[in-house]
Amino acid sequence: MLQTDTQYNIAYLALGSNLDHPCEQIRSAFLEIDALPGTSLIQHSSLYKSAAIAQQKQPDYINAVAKITTVLTPLELLDTLLSIELQHGRVREYRNAPRTLDLDILLYGALQINSKHLTIPHPRMIQRAFVLQPLMEISPDCCIPGHGKISQLVAACSNQTISRLNYS
């Protein structure tokens, strides 16, 4: 019998796009994430439509959340996600600029990280219905380290309008 010491970790990722066929960008990213070394896509939410943050004049976003298992460390995962963004033509012109693909690590097990390169839980996730609603869809009992139950956090964002698309 083969014995392995490989540690698989559960992580949640946010996906967003508002350029170049956003629904297809998200669907393609699901497949690319599932193909990462030592990583499996366990589940993903429906697709959700939301307005751009701060009411900037740009197309609406399509958002989703994915649940994965991975052997990648948080920084390795971040690097691979940034690489996928680049393959999709991501350009970082300014904060909250329109984008072909945005991939963020929301949660990585119960870890709390606050470094120059990475903050987990994602620092703004608790303020964004377009992250919390899809996360609650696939993990209704989720607890955000340092912040509490997702159901309470979603309720606090009830003034934000998002809509679930009829296809996923």
MODELLER restraints for C-alpha pairs under 7 A, 6 or more apart:
rsr = mdl.restraints
at = mdl.atoms
rsr.add(forms.Gaussian(group=physical.xy_distance, feature=features.Distance(at['CA:6:A'], at['CA:71:A']), mean=6.86, stdev=0.5))
rsr.add(forms.Gaussian(group=physical.xy_distance, feature=features.Distance(at['CA:7:A'], at['CA:71:A']), mean=5.86, stdev=0.5))
rsr.add(forms.Gaussian(group=physical.xy_distance, feature=features.Distance(at['CA:8:A'], at['CA:69:A']), mean=5.87, stdev=0.5))
rsr.add(forms.Gaussian(group=physical.xy_distance, feature=features.Distance(at['CA:8:A'], at['CA:70:A']), mean=5.19, stdev=0.5))
rsr.add(forms.Gaussian(group=physical.xy_distance, feature=features.Distance(at['CA:8:A'], at['CA:71:A']), mean=4.88, stdev=0.5))
rsr.add(forms.Gaussian(group=physical.xy_distance, feature=features.Distance(at['CA:9:A'], at['CA:69:A']), mean=5.26, stdev=0.5))
rsr.add(forms.Gaussian(group=physical.xy_distance, feature=features.Distance(at['CA:9:A'], at['CA:70:A']), mean=5.28, stdev=0.5))
rsr.add(forms.Gaussian(group=physical.xy_distance, feature=features.Distance(at['CA:9:A'], at['CA:71:A']), mean=6.29, stdev=0.5))
rsr.add(forms.Gaussian(group=physical.xy_distance, feature=features.Distance(at['CA:9:A'], at['CA:109:A']), mean=6.09, stdev=0.5))
rsr.add(forms.Gaussian(group=physical.xy_distance, feature=features.Distance(at['CA:10:A'], at['CA:68:A']), mean=5.68, stdev=0.5))
rsr.add(forms.Gaussian(group=physical.xy_distance, feature=features.Distance(at['CA:10:A'], at['CA:69:A']), mean=4.52, stdev=0.5))
rsr.add(forms.Gaussian(group=physical.xy_distance, feature=features.Distance(at['CA:10:A'], at['CA:70:A']), mean=6.57, stdev=0.5))
rsr.add(forms.Gaussian(group=physical.xy_distance, feature=features.Distance(at['CA:10:A'], at['CA:108:A']), mean=6.06, stdev=0.5))
rsr.add(forms.Gaussian(group=physical.xy_distance, feature=features.Distance(at['CA:10:A'], at['CA:109:A']), mean=5.33, stdev=0.5))
rsr.add(forms.Gaussian(group=physical.xy_distance, feature=features.Distance(at['CA:11:A'], at['CA:67:A']), mean=5.90, stdev=0.5))
rsr.add(forms.Gaussian(group=physical.xy_distance, feature=features.Distance(at['CA:11:A'], at['CA:68:A']), mean=5.36, stdev=0.5))
rsr.add(forms.Gaussian(group=physical.xy_distance, feature=features.Distance(at['CA:11:A'], at['CA:69:A']), mean=6.21, stdev=0.5))
rsr.add(forms.Gaussian(group=physical.xy_distance, feature=features.Distance(at['CA:11:A'], at['CA:107:A']), mean=5.34, stdev=0.5))
rsr.add(forms.Gaussian(group=physical.xy_distance, feature=features.Distance(at['CA:11:A'], at['CA:108:A']), mean=4.21, stdev=0.5))
rsr.add(forms.Gaussian(group=physical.xy_distance, feature=features.Distance(at['CA:11:A'], at['CA:109:A']), mean=5.87, stdev=0.5))
rsr.add(forms.Gaussian(group=physical.xy_distance, feature=features.Distance(at['CA:12:A'], at['CA:65:A']), mean=6.77, stdev=0.5))
rsr.add(forms.Gaussian(group=physical.xy_distance, feature=features.Distance(at['CA:12:A'], at['CA:66:A']), mean=5.58, stdev=0.5))
rsr.add(forms.Gaussian(group=physical.xy_distance, feature=features.Distance(at['CA:12:A'], at['CA:67:A']), mean=4.61, stdev=0.5))
rsr.add(forms.Gaussian(group=physical.xy_distance, feature=features.Distance(at['CA:12:A'], at['CA:68:A']), mean=6.28, stdev=0.5))
rsr.add(forms.Gaussian(group=physical.xy_distance, feature=features.Distance(at['CA:12:A'], at['CA:105:A']), mean=6.20, stdev=0.5))
rsr.add(forms.Gaussian(group=physical.xy_distance, feature=features.Distance(at['CA:12:A'], at['CA:106:A']), mean=5.40, stdev=0.5))
rsr.add(forms.Gaussian(group=physical.xy_distance, feature=features.Distance(at['CA:12:A'], at['CA:107:A']), mean=5.11, stdev=0.5))
rsr.add(forms.Gaussian(group=physical.xy_distance, feature=features.Distance(at['CA:12:A'], at['CA:108:A']), mean=6.55, stdev=0.5))
rsr.add(forms.Gaussian(group=physical.xy_distance, feature=features.Distance(at['CA:13:A'], at['CA:65:A']), mean=5.51, stdev=0.5))
rsr.add(forms.Gaussian(group=physical.xy_distance, feature=features.Distance(at['CA:13:A'], at['CA:66:A']), mean=5.13, stdev=0.5))
rsr.add(forms.Gaussian(group=physical.xy_distance, feature=features.Distance(at['CA:13:A'], at['CA:67:A']), mean=6.53, stdev=0.5))
rsr.add(forms.Gaussian(group=physical.xy_distance, feature=features.Distance(at['CA:13:A'], at['CA:103:A']), mean=6.73, stdev=0.5))
rsr.add(forms.Gaussian(group=physical.xy_distance, feature=features.Distance(at['CA:13:A'], at['CA:104:A']), mean=5.50, stdev=0.5))
rsr.add(forms.Gaussian(group=physical.xy_distance, feature=features.Distance(at['CA:13:A'], at['CA:105:A']), mean=4.62, stdev=0.5))
rsr.add(forms.Gaussian(group=physical.xy_distance, feature=features.Distance(at['CA:13:A'], at['CA:106:A']), mean=5.30, stdev=0.5))
rsr.add(forms.Gaussian(group=physical.xy_distance, feature=features.Distance(at['CA:14:A'], at['CA:64:A']), mean=5.99, stdev=0.5))
rsr.add(forms.Gaussian(group=physical.xy_distance, feature=features.Distance(at['CA:14:A'], at['CA:65:A']), mean=4.57, stdev=0.5))
rsr.add(forms.Gaussian(group=physical.xy_distance, feature=features.Distance(at['CA:14:A'], at['CA:66:A']), mean=6.55, stdev=0.5))
rsr.add(forms.Gaussian(group=physical.xy_distance, feature=features.Distance(at['CA:14:A'], at['CA:103:A']), mean=5.67, stdev=0.5))
rsr.add(forms.Gaussian(group=physical.xy_distance, feature=features.Distance(at['CA:14:A'], at['CA:104:A']), mean=5.08, stdev=0.5))
rsr.add(forms.Gaussian(group=physical.xy_distance, feature=features.Distance(at['CA:14:A'], at['CA:105:A']), mean=6.44, stdev=0.5))
rsr.add(forms.Gaussian(group=physical.xy_distance, feature=features.Distance(at['CA:14:A'], at['CA:106:A']), mean=6.39, stdev=0.5))
rsr.add(forms.Gaussian(group=physical.xy_distance, feature=features.Distance(at['CA:14:A'], at['CA:131:A']), mean=6.57, stdev=0.5))
rsr.add(forms.Gaussian(group=physical.xy_distance, feature=features.Distance(at['CA:15:A'], at['CA:26:A']), mean=6.56, stdev=0.5))
rsr.add(forms.Gaussian(group=physical.xy_distance, feature=features.Distance(at['CA:15:A'], at['CA:63:A']), mean=5.51, stdev=0.5))
rsr.add(forms.Gaussian(group=physical.xy_distance, feature=features.Distance(at['CA:15:A'], at['CA:64:A']), mean=5.19, stdev=0.5))
rsr.add(forms.Gaussian(group=physical.xy_distance, feature=features.Distance(at['CA:15:A'], at['CA:65:A']), mean=5.95, stdev=0.5))
rsr.add(forms.Gaussian(group=physical.xy_distance, feature=features.Distance(at['CA:15:A'], at['CA:102:A']), mean=5.63, stdev=0.5))
rsr.add(forms.Gaussian(group=physical.xy_distance, feature=features.Distance(at['CA:15:A'], at['CA:103:A']), mean=4.83, stdev=0.5))
rsr.add(forms.Gaussian(group=physical.xy_distance, feature=features.Distance(at['CA:15:A'], at['CA:104:A']), mean=6.71, stdev=0.5))
rsr.add(forms.Gaussian(group=physical.xy_distance, feature=features.Distance(at['CA:16:A'], at['CA:26:A']), mean=6.89, stdev=0.5))
rsr.add(forms.Gaussian(group=physical.xy_distance, feature=features.Distance(at['CA:16:A'], at['CA:61:A']), mean=6.44, stdev=0.5))
rsr.add(forms.Gaussian(group=physical.xy_distance, feature=features.Distance(at['CA:16:A'], at['CA:62:A']), mean=5.58, stdev=0.5))
rsr.add(forms.Gaussian(group=physical.xy_distance, feature=features.Distance(at['CA:16:A'], at['CA:63:A']), mean=4.37, stdev=0.5))
rsr.add(forms.Gaussian(group=physical.xy_distance, feature=features.Distance(at['CA:16:A'], at['CA:64:A']), mean=6.60, stdev=0.5))
rsr.add(forms.Gaussian(group=physical.xy_distance, feature=features.Distance(at['CA:16:A'], at['CA:101:A']), mean=5.72, stdev=0.5))
rsr.add(forms.Gaussian(group=physical.xy_distance, feature=features.Distance(at['CA:16:A'], at['CA:102:A']), mean=4.99, stdev=0.5))
rsr.add(forms.Gaussian(group=physical.xy_distance, feature=features.Distance(at['CA:16:A'], at['CA:103:A']), mean=6.72, stdev=0.5))
rsr.add(forms.Gaussian(group=physical.xy_distance, feature=features.Distance(at['CA:17:A'], at['CA:25:A']), mean=6.80, stdev=0.5))
rsr.add(forms.Gaussian(group=physical.xy_distance, feature=features.Distance(at['CA:17:A'], at['CA:26:A']), mean=6.95, stdev=0.5))
rsr.add(forms.Gaussian(group=physical.xy_distance, feature=features.Distance(at['CA:17:A'], at['CA:61:A']), mean=5.46, stdev=0.5))
rsr.add(forms.Gaussian(group=physical.xy_distance, feature=features.Distance(at['CA:17:A'], at['CA:62:A']), mean=5.41, stdev=0.5))
rsr.add(forms.Gaussian(group=physical.xy_distance, feature=features.Distance(at['CA:17:A'], at['CA:63:A']), mean=6.70, stdev=0.5))
rsr.add(forms.Gaussian(group=physical.xy_distance, feature=features.Distance(at['CA:17:A'], at['CA:99:A']), mean=5.72, stdev=0.5))
rsr.add(forms.Gaussian(group=physical.xy_distance, feature=features.Distance(at['CA:17:A'], at['CA:100:A']), mean=5.12, stdev=0.5))
rsr.add(forms.Gaussian(group=physical.xy_distance, feature=features.Distance(at['CA:17:A'], at['CA:101:A']), mean=4.68, stdev=0.5))
rsr.add(forms.Gaussian(group=physical.xy_distance, feature=features.Distance(at['CA:17:A'], at['CA:102:A']), mean=6.21, stdev=0.5))
rsr.add(forms.Gaussian(group=physical.xy_distance, feature=features.Distance(at['CA:18:A'], at['CA:59:A']), mean=5.83, stdev=0.5))
rsr.add(forms.Gaussian(group=physical.xy_distance, feature=features.Distance(at['CA:18:A'], at['CA:60:A']), mean=5.90, stdev=0.5))
rsr.add(forms.Gaussian(group=physical.xy_distance, feature=features.Distance(at['CA:18:A'], at['CA:61:A']), mean=4.45, stdev=0.5))
rsr.add(forms.Gaussian(group=physical.xy_distance, feature=features.Distance(at['CA:18:A'], at['CA:62:A']), mean=6.18, stdev=0.5))
rsr.add(forms.Gaussian(group=physical.xy_distance, feature=features.Distance(at['CA:18:A'], at['CA:98:A']), mean=6.19, stdev=0.5))
rsr.add(forms.Gaussian(group=physical.xy_distance, feature=features.Distance(at['CA:18:A'], at['CA:99:A']), mean=5.84, stdev=0.5))
rsr.add(forms.Gaussian(group=physical.xy_distance, feature=features.Distance(at['CA:18:A'], at['CA:100:A']), mean=6.09, stdev=0.5))
rsr.add(forms.Gaussian(group=physical.xy_distance, feature=features.Distance(at['CA:19:A'], at['CA:98:A']), mean=6.70, stdev=0.5))
rsr.add(forms.Gaussian(group=physical.xy_distance, feature=features.Distance(at['CA:19:A'], at['CA:99:A']), mean=5.67, stdev=0.5))
rsr.add(forms.Gaussian(group=physical.xy_distance, feature=features.Distance(at['CA:19:A'], at['CA:100:A']), mean=4.68, stdev=0.5))
rsr.add(forms.Gaussian(group=physical.xy_distance, feature=features.Distance(at['CA:20:A'], at['CA:100:A']), mean=6.08, stdev=0.5))
rsr.add(forms.Gaussian(group=physical.xy_distance, feature=features.Distance(at['CA:22:A'], at['CA:62:A']), mean=6.01, stdev=0.5))
rsr.add(forms.Gaussian(group=physical.xy_distance, feature=features.Distance(at['CA:22:A'], at['CA:100:A']), mean=6.88, stdev=0.5))
rsr.add(forms.Gaussian(group=physical.xy_distance, feature=features.Distance(at['CA:23:A'], at['CA:62:A']), mean=6.43, stdev=0.5))
rsr.add(forms.Gaussian(group=physical.xy_distance, feature=features.Distance(at['CA:25:A'], at['CA:100:A']), mean=6.95, stdev=0.5))
rsr.add(forms.Gaussian(group=physical.xy_distance, feature=features.Distance(at['CA:25:A'], at['CA:101:A']), mean=6.56, stdev=0.5))
rsr.add(forms.Gaussian(group=physical.xy_distance, feature=features.Distance(at['CA:33:A'], at['CA:41:A']), mean=6.76, stdev=0.5))
rsr.add(forms.Gaussian(group=physical.xy_distance, feature=features.Distance(at['CA:34:A'], at['CA:40:A']), mean=4.78, stdev=0.5))
rsr.add(forms.Gaussian(group=physical.xy_distance, feature=features.Distance(at['CA:34:A'], at['CA:41:A']), mean=4.72, stdev=0.5))
rsr.add(forms.Gaussian(group=physical.xy_distance, feature=features.Distance(at['CA:38:A'], at['CA:70:A']), mean=5.49, stdev=0.5))
rsr.add(forms.Gaussian(group=physical.xy_distance, feature=features.Distance(at['CA:38:A'], at['CA:71:A']), mean=5.28, stdev=0.5))
rsr.add(forms.Gaussian(group=physical.xy_distance, feature=features.Distance(at['CA:38:A'], at['CA:72:A']), mean=6.81, stdev=0.5))
rsr.add(forms.Gaussian(group=physical.xy_distance, feature=features.Distance(at['CA:39:A'], at['CA:68:A']), mean=6.75, stdev=0.5))
rsr.add(forms.Gaussian(group=physical.xy_distance, feature=features.Distance(at['CA:39:A'], at['CA:69:A']), mean=5.54, stdev=0.5))
rsr.add(forms.Gaussian(group=physical.xy_distance, feature=features.Distance(at['CA:39:A'], at['CA:70:A']), mean=4.16, stdev=0.5))
rsr.add(forms.Gaussian(group=physical.xy_distance, feature=features.Distance(at['CA:39:A'], at['CA:71:A']), mean=6.49, stdev=0.5))
rsr.add(forms.Gaussian(group=physical.xy_distance, feature=features.Distance(at['CA:40:A'], at['CA:68:A']), mean=5.49, stdev=0.5))
rsr.add(forms.Gaussian(group=physical.xy_distance, feature=features.Distance(at['CA:40:A'], at['CA:69:A']), mean=5.36, stdev=0.5))
rsr.add(forms.Gaussian(group=physical.xy_distance, feature=features.Distance(at['CA:40:A'], at['CA:70:A']), mean=6.52, stdev=0.5))
rsr.add(forms.Gaussian(group=physical.xy_distance, feature=features.Distance(at['CA:41:A'], at['CA:67:A']), mean=6.18, stdev=0.5))
rsr.add(forms.Gaussian(group=physical.xy_distance, feature=features.Distance(at['CA:41:A'], at['CA:68:A']), mean=4.51, stdev=0.5))
rsr.add(forms.Gaussian(group=physical.xy_distance, feature=features.Distance(at['CA:41:A'], at['CA:69:A']), mean=6.73, stdev=0.5))
rsr.add(forms.Gaussian(group=physical.xy_distance, feature=features.Distance(at['CA:42:A'], at['CA:67:A']), mean=5.49, stdev=0.5))
rsr.add(forms.Gaussian(group=physical.xy_distance, feature=features.Distance(at['CA:42:A'], at['CA:68:A']), mean=5.09, stdev=0.5))
rsr.add(forms.Gaussian(group=physical.xy_distance, feature=features.Distance(at['CA:42:A'], at['CA:69:A']), mean=6.89, stdev=0.5))
rsr.add(forms.Gaussian(group=physical.xy_distance, feature=features.Distance(at['CA:43:A'], at['CA:66:A']), mean=5.86, stdev=0.5))
rsr.add(forms.Gaussian(group=physical.xy_distance, feature=features.Distance(at['CA:43:A'], at['CA:67:A']), mean=5.17, stdev=0.5))
rsr.add(forms.Gaussian(group=physical.xy_distance, feature=features.Distance(at['CA:44:A'], at['CA:65:A']), mean=5.72, stdev=0.5))
rsr.add(forms.Gaussian(group=physical.xy_distance, feature=features.Distance(at['CA:44:A'], at['CA:66:A']), mean=4.20, stdev=0.5))
rsr.add(forms.Gaussian(group=physical.xy_distance, feature=features.Distance(at['CA:44:A'], at['CA:67:A']), mean=6.02, stdev=0.5))
rsr.add(forms.Gaussian(group=physical.xy_distance, feature=features.Distance(at['CA:44:A'], at['CA:138:A']), mean=6.81, stdev=0.5))
rsr.add(forms.Gaussian(group=physical.xy_distance, feature=features.Distance(at['CA:45:A'], at['CA:64:A']), mean=5.65, stdev=0.5))
rsr.add(forms.Gaussian(group=physical.xy_distance, feature=features.Distance(at['CA:45:A'], at['CA:65:A']), mean=5.42, stdev=0.5))
rsr.add(forms.Gaussian(group=physical.xy_distance, feature=features.Distance(at['CA:45:A'], at['CA:66:A']), mean=6.41, stdev=0.5))
rsr.add(forms.Gaussian(group=physical.xy_distance, feature=features.Distance(at['CA:45:A'], at['CA:134:A']), mean=5.41, stdev=0.5))
rsr.add(forms.Gaussian(group=physical.xy_distance, feature=features.Distance(at['CA:45:A'], at['CA:137:A']), mean=6.29, stdev=0.5))
rsr.add(forms.Gaussian(group=physical.xy_distance, feature=features.Distance(at['CA:45:A'], at['CA:138:A']), mean=5.84, stdev=0.5))
rsr.add(forms.Gaussian(group=physical.xy_distance, feature=features.Distance(at['CA:46:A'], at['CA:64:A']), mean=6.29, stdev=0.5))
rsr.add(forms.Gaussian(group=physical.xy_distance, feature=features.Distance(at['CA:46:A'], at['CA:134:A']), mean=6.80, stdev=0.5))
rsr.add(forms.Gaussian(group=physical.xy_distance, feature=features.Distance(at['CA:46:A'], at['CA:164:A']), mean=6.81, stdev=0.5))
rsr.add(forms.Gaussian(group=physical.xy_distance, feature=features.Distance(at['CA:46:A'], at['CA:168:A']), mean=4.62, stdev=0.5))
rsr.add(forms.Gaussian(group=physical.xy_distance, feature=features.Distance(at['CA:47:A'], at['CA:62:A']), mean=6.34, stdev=0.5))
rsr.add(forms.Gaussian(group=physical.xy_distance, feature=features.Distance(at['CA:47:A'], at['CA:63:A']), mean=5.66, stdev=0.5))
rsr.add(forms.Gaussian(group=physical.xy_distance, feature=features.Distance(at['CA:47:A'], at['CA:64:A']), mean=5.12, stdev=0.5))
rsr.add(forms.Gaussian(group=physical.xy_distance, feature=features.Distance(at['CA:47:A'], at['CA:164:A']), mean=6.06, stdev=0.5))
rsr.add(forms.Gaussian(group=physical.xy_distance, feature=features.Distance(at['CA:47:A'], at['CA:165:A']), mean=5.62, stdev=0.5))
rsr.add(forms.Gaussian(group=physical.xy_distance, feature=features.Distance(at['CA:47:A'], at['CA:168:A']), mean=5.36, stdev=0.5))
rsr.add(forms.Gaussian(group=physical.xy_distance, feature=features.Distance(at['CA:48:A'], at['CA:62:A']), mean=5.44, stdev=0.5))
rsr.add(forms.Gaussian(group=physical.xy_distance, feature=features.Distance(at['CA:48:A'], at['CA:63:A']), mean=5.06, stdev=0.5))
rsr.add(forms.Gaussian(group=physical.xy_distance, feature=features.Distance(at['CA:48:A'], at['CA:64:A']), mean=6.28, stdev=0.5))
rsr.add(forms.Gaussian(group=physical.xy_distance, feature=features.Distance(at['CA:48:A'], at['CA:130:A']), mean=6.98, stdev=0.5))
rsr.add(forms.Gaussian(group=physical.xy_distance, feature=features.Distance(at['CA:48:A'], at['CA:162:A']), mean=6.51, stdev=0.5))
rsr.add(forms.Gaussian(group=physical.xy_distance, feature=features.Distance(at['CA:48:A'], at['CA:163:A']), mean=5.44, stdev=0.5))
rsr.add(forms.Gaussian(group=physical.xy_distance, feature=features.Distance(at['CA:48:A'], at['CA:164:A']), mean=4.38, stdev=0.5))
rsr.add(forms.Gaussian(group=physical.xy_distance, feature=features.Distance(at['CA:48:A'], at['CA:165:A']), mean=5.57, stdev=0.5))
rsr.add(forms.Gaussian(group=physical.xy_distance, feature=features.Distance(at['CA:49:A'], at['CA:60:A']), mean=6.62, stdev=0.5))
rsr.add(forms.Gaussian(group=physical.xy_distance, feature=features.Distance(at['CA:49:A'], at['CA:61:A']), mean=5.55, stdev=0.5))
rsr.add(forms.Gaussian(group=physical.xy_distance, feature=features.Distance(at['CA:49:A'], at['CA:62:A']), mean=4.65, stdev=0.5))
rsr.add(forms.Gaussian(group=physical.xy_distance, feature=features.Distance(at['CA:49:A'], at['CA:63:A']), mean=6.32, stdev=0.5))
rsr.add(forms.Gaussian(group=physical.xy_distance, feature=features.Distance(at['CA:49:A'], at['CA:162:A']), mean=5.61, stdev=0.5))
rsr.add(forms.Gaussian(group=physical.xy_distance, feature=features.Distance(at['CA:49:A'], at['CA:163:A']), mean=5.22, stdev=0.5))
rsr.add(forms.Gaussian(group=physical.xy_distance, feature=features.Distance(at['CA:49:A'], at['CA:164:A']), mean=6.38, stdev=0.5))
rsr.add(forms.Gaussian(group=physical.xy_distance, feature=features.Distance(at['CA:49:A'], at['CA:165:A']), mean=6.87, stdev=0.5))
rsr.add(forms.Gaussian(group=physical.xy_distance, feature=features.Distance(at['CA:50:A'], at['CA:60:A']), mean=5.61, stdev=0.5))
rsr.add(forms.Gaussian(group=physical.xy_distance, feature=features.Distance(at['CA:50:A'], at['CA:61:A']), mean=5.24, stdev=0.5))
rsr.add(forms.Gaussian(group=physical.xy_distance, feature=features.Distance(at['CA:50:A'], at['CA:62:A']), mean=6.57, stdev=0.5))
rsr.add(forms.Gaussian(group=physical.xy_distance, feature=features.Distance(at['CA:50:A'], at['CA:130:A']), mean=6.61, stdev=0.5))
rsr.add(forms.Gaussian(group=physical.xy_distance, feature=features.Distance(at['CA:50:A'], at['CA:161:A']), mean=6.62, stdev=0.5))
rsr.add(forms.Gaussian(group=physical.xy_distance, feature=features.Distance(at['CA:50:A'], at['CA:162:A']), mean=4.73, stdev=0.5))
rsr.add(forms.Gaussian(group=physical.xy_distance, feature=features.Distance(at['CA:50:A'], at['CA:163:A']), mean=6.71, stdev=0.5))
rsr.add(forms.Gaussian(group=physical.xy_distance, feature=features.Distance(at['CA:51:A'], at['CA:60:A']), mean=4.61, stdev=0.5))
rsr.add(forms.Gaussian(group=physical.xy_distance, feature=features.Distance(at['CA:51:A'], at['CA:61:A']), mean=6.07, stdev=0.5))
rsr.add(forms.Gaussian(group=physical.xy_distance, feature=features.Distance(at['CA:52:A'], at['CA:58:A']), mean=6.63, stdev=0.5))
rsr.add(forms.Gaussian(group=physical.xy_distance, feature=features.Distance(at['CA:52:A'], at['CA:60:A']), mean=5.72, stdev=0.5))
rsr.add(forms.Gaussian(group=physical.xy_distance, feature=features.Distance(at['CA:52:A'], at['CA:61:A']), mean=6.36, stdev=0.5))
rsr.add(forms.Gaussian(group=physical.xy_distance, feature=features.Distance(at['CA:58:A'], at['CA:98:A']), mean=6.68, stdev=0.5))
rsr.add(forms.Gaussian(group=physical.xy_distance, feature=features.Distance(at['CA:63:A'], at['CA:130:A']), mean=6.45, stdev=0.5))
rsr.add(forms.Gaussian(group=physical.xy_distance, feature=features.Distance(at['CA:64:A'], at['CA:134:A']), mean=5.87, stdev=0.5))
rsr.add(forms.Gaussian(group=physical.xy_distance, feature=features.Distance(at['CA:65:A'], at['CA:131:A']), mean=6.95, stdev=0.5))
rsr.add(forms.Gaussian(group=physical.xy_distance, feature=features.Distance(at['CA:65:A'], at['CA:134:A']), mean=5.65, stdev=0.5))
rsr.add(forms.Gaussian(group=physical.xy_distance, feature=features.Distance(at['CA:65:A'], at['CA:135:A']), mean=5.75, stdev=0.5))
rsr.add(forms.Gaussian(group=physical.xy_distance, feature=features.Distance(at['CA:81:A'], at['CA:103:A']), mean=6.13, stdev=0.5))
rsr.add(forms.Gaussian(group=physical.xy_distance, feature=features.Distance(at['CA:85:A'], at['CA:101:A']), mean=5.59, stdev=0.5))
rsr.add(forms.Gaussian(group=physical.xy_distance, feature=features.Distance(at['CA:85:A'], at['CA:102:A']), mean=6.36, stdev=0.5))
rsr.add(forms.Gaussian(group=physical.xy_distance, feature=features.Distance(at['CA:85:A'], at['CA:103:A']), mean=6.94, stdev=0.5))
rsr.add(forms.Gaussian(group=physical.xy_distance, feature=features.Distance(at['CA:88:A'], at['CA:100:A']), mean=6.34, stdev=0.5))
rsr.add(forms.Gaussian(group=physical.xy_distance, feature=features.Distance(at['CA:88:A'], at['CA:101:A']), mean=6.43, stdev=0.5))
rsr.add(forms.Gaussian(group=physical.xy_distance, feature=features.Distance(at['CA:89:A'], at['CA:100:A']), mean=6.36, stdev=0.5))
rsr.add(forms.Gaussian(group=physical.xy_distance, feature=features.Distance(at['CA:90:A'], at['CA:99:A']), mean=5.93, stdev=0.5))
rsr.add(forms.Gaussian(group=physical.xy_distance, feature=features.Distance(at['CA:90:A'], at['CA:100:A']), mean=5.55, stdev=0.5))
rsr.add(forms.Gaussian(group=physical.xy_distance, feature=features.Distance(at['CA:90:A'], at['CA:101:A']), mean=6.05, stdev=0.5))
rsr.add(forms.Gaussian(group=physical.xy_distance, feature=features.Distance(at['CA:91:A'], at['CA:99:A']), mean=6.87, stdev=0.5))
rsr.add(forms.Gaussian(group=physical.xy_distance, feature=features.Distance(at['CA:105:A'], at['CA:122:A']), mean=6.53, stdev=0.5))
rsr.add(forms.Gaussian(group=physical.xy_distance, feature=features.Distance(at['CA:106:A'], at['CA:120:A']), mean=6.34, stdev=0.5))
rsr.add(forms.Gaussian(group=physical.xy_distance, feature=features.Distance(at['CA:106:A'], at['CA:121:A']), mean=5.33, stdev=0.5))
rsr.add(forms.Gaussian(group=physical.xy_distance, feature=features.Distance(at['CA:106:A'], at['CA:122:A']), mean=4.72, stdev=0.5))
rsr.add(forms.Gaussian(group=physical.xy_distance, feature=features.Distance(at['CA:107:A'], at['CA:120:A']), mean=5.90, stdev=0.5))
rsr.add(forms.Gaussian(group=physical.xy_distance, feature=features.Distance(at['CA:107:A'], at['CA:121:A']), mean=5.06, stdev=0.5))
rsr.add(forms.Gaussian(group=physical.xy_distance, feature=features.Distance(at['CA:107:A'], at['CA:122:A']), mean=6.90, stdev=0.5))
rsr.add(forms.Gaussian(group=physical.xy_distance, feature=features.Distance(at['CA:110:A'], at['CA:145:A']), mean=6.51, stdev=0.5))
rsr.add(forms.Gaussian(group=physical.xy_distance, feature=features.Distance(at['CA:111:A'], at['CA:120:A']), mean=6.86, stdev=0.5))
rsr.add(forms.Gaussian(group=physical.xy_distance, feature=features.Distance(at['CA:112:A'], at['CA:120:A']), mean=5.18, stdev=0.5))
rsr.add(forms.Gaussian(group=physical.xy_distance, feature=features.Distance(at['CA:112:A'], at['CA:121:A']), mean=6.13, stdev=0.5))
rsr.add(forms.Gaussian(group=physical.xy_distance, feature=features.Distance(at['CA:113:A'], at['CA:119:A']), mean=5.09, stdev=0.5))
rsr.add(forms.Gaussian(group=physical.xy_distance, feature=features.Distance(at['CA:113:A'], at['CA:120:A']), mean=4.87, stdev=0.5))
rsr.add(forms.Gaussian(group=physical.xy_distance, feature=features.Distance(at['CA:114:A'], at['CA:120:A']), mean=6.58, stdev=0.5))
rsr.add(forms.Gaussian(group=physical.xy_distance, feature=features.Distance(at['CA:121:A'], at['CA:145:A']), mean=6.97, stdev=0.5))
rsr.add(forms.Gaussian(group=physical.xy_distance, feature=features.Distance(at['CA:125:A'], at['CA:131:A']), mean=6.10, stdev=0.5))
rsr.add(forms.Gaussian(group=physical.xy_distance, feature=features.Distance(at['CA:125:A'], at['CA:132:A']), mean=6.87, stdev=0.5))
rsr.add(forms.Gaussian(group=physical.xy_distance, feature=features.Distance(at['CA:126:A'], at['CA:132:A']), mean=6.85, stdev=0.5))
rsr.add(forms.Gaussian(group=physical.xy_distance, feature=features.Distance(at['CA:126:A'], at['CA:153:A']), mean=6.24, stdev=0.5))
rsr.add(forms.Gaussian(group=physical.xy_distance, feature=features.Distance(at['CA:127:A'], at['CA:157:A']), mean=6.63, stdev=0.5))
rsr.add(forms.Gaussian(group=physical.xy_distance, feature=features.Distance(at['CA:128:A'], at['CA:157:A']), mean=6.71, stdev=0.5))
rsr.add(forms.Gaussian(group=physical.xy_distance, feature=features.Distance(at['CA:129:A'], at['CA:154:A']), mean=6.33, stdev=0.5))
rsr.add(forms.Gaussian(group=physical.xy_distance, feature=features.Distance(at['CA:129:A'], at['CA:157:A']), mean=5.57, stdev=0.5))
rsr.add(forms.Gaussian(group=physical.xy_distance, feature=features.Distance(at['CA:129:A'], at['CA:160:A']), mean=6.24, stdev=0.5))
rsr.add(forms.Gaussian(group=physical.xy_distance, feature=features.Distance(at['CA:130:A'], at['CA:162:A']), mean=6.34, stdev=0.5))
rsr.add(forms.Gaussian(group=physical.xy_distance, feature=features.Distance(at['CA:132:A'], at['CA:150:A']), mean=6.96, stdev=0.5))
rsr.add(forms.Gaussian(group=physical.xy_distance, feature=features.Distance(at['CA:132:A'], at['CA:154:A']), mean=5.86, stdev=0.5))
rsr.add(forms.Gaussian(group=physical.xy_distance, feature=features.Distance(at['CA:133:A'], at['CA:154:A']), mean=6.45, stdev=0.5))
rsr.add(forms.Gaussian(group=physical.xy_distance, feature=features.Distance(at['CA:136:A'], at['CA:150:A']), mean=6.43, stdev=0.5))
rsr.add(forms.Gaussian(group=physical.xy_distance, feature=features.Distance(at['CA:142:A'], at['CA:149:A']), mean=6.16, stdev=0.5))
rsr.add(forms.Gaussian(group=physical.xy_distance, feature=features.Distance(at['CA:142:A'], at['CA:150:A']), mean=5.70, stdev=0.5))
rsr.add(forms.Gaussian(group=physical.xy_distance, feature=features.Distance(at['CA:143:A'], at['CA:149:A']), mean=4.39, stdev=0.5))
rsr.add(forms.Gaussian(group=physical.xy_distance, feature=features.Distance(at['CA:143:A'], at['CA:150:A']), mean=5.75, stdev=0.5))
rsr.add(forms.Gaussian(group=physical.xy_distance, feature=features.Distance(at['CA:144:A'], at['CA:150:A']), mean=6.72, stdev=0.5))
